[in-house]
Amino acid sequence: MGIAPSYTLETEMALPEYNLASARKWDAEDILRQFREQFHIPKVNNREVVYLTGNSLGLQPQDAEAAMNAELEDWARFGVEGHFHARHPWYSYHERLTAGAASLVGARRNEVVMMNQLTSNLHFLLVSFYRPHGKRVKILTEHRPFPSDSYALASHIKFHGLDPKQHLVEVQPREGEHTLRTEDILARIEELGDELALVLFSGVQYYTGQFFDIAAIAAKAHEVGAMAGFDLAHAVGNVPLQLHDWEVDFAVWCTYKYLNSGPGSVGGAFIHGRHIASDLPRFGGWWGHDKKTRFLMGPEFSPMPTAEGWQVSNAPVLNMAIHYLALSQFVHAGMDKLREKSIRLTGYAEKVVQEVGRKYGVHLEVITPADPAQRGCQLSVIAHGKGRALYERLAQEYVSVDWREPNVIRLAPVPMYNSFEDVFRFGQALEKCLSGQ
Ligand SMILES: *Cc1c(COP(=O)(O)O)cnc(C)c1O
């Protein structure tokens, strides 16, 4: 497999043929193939599942247990002294994660901190970045954002004594379309103009799989005097990100989806360098206090002069141990190589869905953008006339995909551990389901 120097691949990119031999040949040439062996692949009835739900919960790295056990051992051995004497002292544990996280999101190290969890981080950063005043009160988000984000945004609008029905605005897709056009997003920002306080978009949309043009959205938001924040739950570890250069004001993410760090694992936050030393309001807590004087236990809050100044509580070391390991796999594999494979693997999955749909005369509509630059590894498929029943049949065929109301099957061939053969086997299972066997 030729490794192209950039992410922009020709539309007519080479892909495996839809047969087992071709998929296996591509796997044999995959320079990332050894990573699959580092994960536990779930089994049902003693048979390995075709796991295409890494967008929802990433698989467990086999070394996760050892990584967590090391911290348990240090806890047993040192008790409270582990804060200073553990192999990786707990009082500064989050610092281990900063370099890896910063490289994944394209940030300077002082702009990133791993802390709390996703929605909590969104709340904490909304405290700093959503500050309605005068007529500038509105928040613009995408059509049908992830519910947790909607709830968080609406609750902040209410918290400021305002009405979310009036001030939480969604960009709508055009009639008959599922995804959003960048030009329409930018036009909506311009239209709201000086009424707009904040644009809060996802990086990759959870339902459609659309990868938004983060740089263009941030630039337009700034042009009208608004802030721009992003929820990267489905973007981090999936698509290339350059938050610093794209001038994003803030971003949040979770680590249990593409980042394979385990259910409910630690979240991440990015605050652009230009805001760090500013006097943005924030909720304080002792872990955000300057670490040089944190343990003097003084009454006056003096925040760390980095994103770490937004921390509140001491860090969840046990799940951070797994996150450290998971991040190391990303650093080792290289996001550029993962992206390269991802574009091909997803292109192949799309081709398989289309071939199978044609063969059985079923309209399998991929609503995720066809342009690789506008998507990650997720494909969202509407199986016209089949719906949820098809999803349930696929599960019986040992395929793990997911169903999202009202009518989408999501599948995510993850470049870290999925193979071309997985996608081929998915195609075979899909055929079996559609042929009524
Ligand atoms: C997964 C996801 C969440 C989940 O939030 P938690 O706080 O981690 O439970 C929120 N928002 C988006 C966009 C997501 O994809």
The ligand as an SDF file (V2000), in Angstrom:
LIG
                    3D

 15 15  0  0  0  0  0  0  0  0999 V2000
  -20.0850   10.6780   23.8180 C   0  0  0  0  0  0  0  0  0  0  0  0
  -20.5260   12.0780   23.8600 C   0  0  0  0  0  0  0  0  0  0  0  0
  -20.9000   12.6890   25.0720 C   0  0  0  0  0  0  0  0  0  0  0  0
  -20.9390   11.9320   26.3710 C   0  0  0  0  0  0  0  0  0  0  0  0
  -20.6550   12.7630   27.4570 O   0  0  0  0  0  0  0  0  0  0  0  0
  -20.0070   12.2310   28.8210 P   0  0  0  0  0  0  0  0  0  0  0  0
  -19.9570   13.4300   29.6570 O   0  0  0  0  0  0  0  0  0  0  0  0
  -18.6830   11.6280   28.4830 O   0  0  0  0  0  0  0  0  0  0  0  0
  -20.9250   11.1780   29.3590 O   0  0  0  0  0  0  0  0  0  0  0  0
  -21.2430   14.0360   25.0320 C   0  0  0  0  0  0  0  0  0  0  0  0
  -21.2240   14.7380   23.8760 N   0  0  0  0  0  0  0  0  0  0  0  0
  -20.8640   14.1650   22.6930 C   0  0  0  0  0  0  0  0  0  0  0  0
  -20.8560   14.9790   21.4500 C   0  0  0  0  0  0  0  0  0  0  0  0
  -20.5320   12.8240   22.6550 C   0  0  0  0  0  0  0  0  0  0  0  0
  -20.2120   12.2630   21.4830 O   0  0  0  0  0  0  0  0  0  0  0  0
  1  2  1  0
  2  3  1  0
  2 14  2  0
  3  4  1  0
  3 10  2  0
  4  5  1  0
  5  6  1  0
  6  7  2  0
  6  8  1  0
  6  9  1  0
 10 11  1  0
 11 12  2  0
 12 13  1  0
 12 14  1  0
 14 15  1  0
M  END
$$$$
